[in-house]
Amino acid sequence: MALVALLAAGVVSVVVALSGPAVTLSLQDVSQAYSATWPGFARGFAQGNFATMRKYATPEMVQAVTGAYGCGCGPWPARSPSVRFSLPAEHSYPLSFLAEIPGTYDDGSPLGREVVFTQASSSSPWRVTYMVGFVGTRTYLGPTAVRQPPPMRYHITIVGGQFASFFQRVVNTGVPAANNDWPQTGSVKDEVDRDLQTKEAIEQIGFTQQIAFTPLDHSIAFAYPQGDIMCGVIHSSALVTSPSGKPTVQPADQSEWGTHLAPGSYSTLTKSGTHDYCFTATRSGLTTPISFFGGVYKIVGQPS
């Protein structure tokens, strides 16, 4: 029987064993969770309405959106004509599923999105937890399915830490570590170029920056035809100082450091960032970033 027919008949489902009564999470339930969460979040994102986004996303996800806006990345249109889901069999809360959401920019160019939705408990609403976007018509997920992610040759939970170490080393020194050198192409190149351009701009006004990246939480693994997909979040903290001791001034129009920093004179600045990532891991062990999303969402200054 075709998957659509199984779904319509309510045959395809995942039985989740919890400490309380048994719960059955079906693909129809996932579709309903998506319909109740994504349109509101996408509308808030497209409109730059953070109050709306907070109703449908985790605080970290809203931080990543704030950072993306601060990097000069505009909002994505809310239009998404179709969606594919990947859902593993889970046995306790939090529950999660992965949605691959195609769409288009206003000019008609294609935009893909990988989005993880999570429900913390039976009484909690579903929330957008992690999200990245990529240009083009490529799809990663196969047809919507309940499917266990295949075992990998290594614990892919370490990849977030590898990303964090890589970006920290490259941004601070310009050179990656020999044992953690990701190809600087595609989305990796975009991230490195953006961070190095920011550092160069800071140095051009006579200041220095030292940045640290820390891996935070990550999703469970989701199956795709060639292996697993996992998403997560990295935090960045950058200290900006003046070797000469001369303070930096944020003018009243906030033109020097952007809208995250209040006008004033500061001896040091601390920039906080949230950065989402998603990657694929094939059965043969090849790990490839899909994309990154986020940036600096807060700047705090030490008054001079």
Helices and strands as residue ranges (DSSP letters): H 3-9, E 13-16, E 23-26, H 27-47, H 50-56, H 59-70, E 84-87, E 95-104, E 110-119, E 126-135, E 145-146, G 156-158, H 159-173, H 186-204, E 208-218, E 222-224, E 227-241, E 248-250, E 264-282, E 287-303
